[in-house]
Amino acid sequence: MNKKELIDAVATDLATSKLQAENSVNSVLNAIKKGLTSDNQVQLVGFGTFVVRDRKARTGRNPQTGQEIKIQASRTVGFKAGKELKEAL
């Protein structure tokens, strides 16, 4: 499911317009983004937890040439599914 399909599903579930559904989806995604930048974690009970993870600098290889390259340290987002989501799968 992509973002457009998610918006369509929300519009159908709420019996609302696609514009209102798009605003709702964007609002939720922005709230998650703000939560990650301020608290480094967003926990949605029953769904899962988004958490900011730090990656250390490391050495990698260019797959085409085999040459070693330095990969800088970075931050990324991880997700751990909640119990209800796991059971639904």
Buried (B, 14 or more C-beta within 10 A) or exposed (E): EEEEEBBBEBBEEEEEEEEEBBBBBEEEEEEBEEBBEEEBEBEEEEBBBBBBEEEEEEEEEEEEEEEEEEEEEEEEEEEEEBEEBEEEE
